[in-house]
Amino acid sequence: MTRKYFGTDGIRGRANKHPMTADVVMKCAMAAAHVLQNNSKHKKVLIGKDTRQSCYMIEQAMAAGFLSMGMEVILVGPIPTPAVAYLTQSLRVDLGVMISASHNPYQDNGIKFFGHDGYKLSDDIESQIETAMDKDLSTHLSPSANIGQAIRLDSANGRYIEFVKSSIPKSVRFDGLKIVVDCANGAAYKVAPKVLWELGADVFKIGNTPNGKNINLNCGATDTALLQKTVIEEKADLGIALDGDADRLIMVDQNGQRIDGDQLMAVLARAMVAKGALKGGAVAATVMSNLGLERYLKSLEIDLLRTSVGDRYVVEAMRDKGLNLGGEQSGHLVLSDYSTTGDGLLAAMQILAVLVESGQDIASLCHVFDTVPQHLENISVEGTNAKIIMDRVEVQEAIAKATETLNGAGRVLVRPSGTEPLIRVMAEGDDEAHVKSVIDDIISTIRHQVA
């Protein structure tokens, strides 16, 4: 079933352009309140946001929608997405909302919903909200006497900081470590440096001066060049990069080399196996994770369970199979012993705890396996239906030919983005020149279809 508003990670789009307009957002809040109140007596909603300029508009519109339906609203201001998931459970509210477009530029914005259990809403509930958004909800407005009230919770950041710290043993401190932390001018610009400082690290901050328009701009987990440069210049032990809503983690070693989510998953899996803490004998990761990770996990007798792209699908697989470790190459890392969603800062705490306990440097610890050569290219399909392009015979034949050419010595993955007007083309294999040739043929075919 084609969905009108929701994608793979909530609703997302250009701010002040359909569907991310104040009127649609308010209707979305009203619809969510209506659907949830139909299922039970839901009365409280928590709303967090990142640092985009448009968050002010969307926050107020959403609050108005919920209040008009009689729900109480708790506003927590700029805070990471995983903090919203945590506080939704901790404060025992009925719905959590994060206003963010994650790693996208400031011009975009989005909405993510979390249920009372801290997990993202199911596809079924999101579909019910979509249906309700296109109905006249005026007859369901609360009577004047029952309009909701809104409060601001000033302690939200402090509550989340204590939660993150509690995920590692109290005996573990980061004294003697010089850490450069890149907050992407986003939602974690206050909490990330503070957590590291409270645990004893010498913290050098970058990407911590948001102005509404610089979130993810030449910084953060999606652009680590500045972090890599700064780690070397500051002679730091390591660098930590978060994205705009801090649900991703990428690290940098003392030599300025980037450490992606696949390597970090390998580190955590190895440490958890050594302690007998890995559940289910497997790690959940998406189809984008490198073949090198799969081979490494196999050497540890750990299965790699591949899912569709998106941390929500990783979480669904983990819940279904009883796993407690999963993630994405892009840096979404899910440790379900502590959190219900990807949490960049919490994942960093776990890696740093392993680092301290091992006595190694970060390069030795985190470069676990040799990656299989992998090429990824994004093709813009702005103004075109990506699915129609994907379904064309010429494109399908090019993909089939590429798969046959690799002959089991690699993988080909072509998919439409769930959050942007792009088709993502990835190929990997042991022969890098061959992989590059394969991917070039597919890209050429797709671009011909888009032109």
ABEGO torsion letter per residue (X at the ends): XBBAABBABEBBEBBGBOABBAAAAAAAAAAAAAAAAAABBBABBBBBBBABAAAAAAAAAAAAAAAAAGBBBBBAEBBBAAAAAAAAAAAGBABBBBBBAEABBAABBBBBBBBAAGBBBBAAAAAAAAAAAABBAAAABBBAAABBBBBBBAAAAAAAAAAAAAABBAABBABGBBBBBBAGGBAAAAAAAAAAAAAGBBBBBBGABBAGAABGBGBEAABAAAAAAAAAAAGBABBBBBBAAGABBBBBBAAGBBBBAAAAAAAAAAAAAAAGABBGGBBBBBAABBAAAAAAAAAAGBBBBBBBBEAAAAAAAAAAAGBABBEBAAGBBBBAAABABBBAAAAAAAAAAAAAAAGBBAAAAABABBBBBBBBBBBBABGBBAAAAAABAAAAAAAAAAAAAAGGABBBBBBBBAABBBBBBBBBEABAAAAAAAAAAAAAAAAAAAX
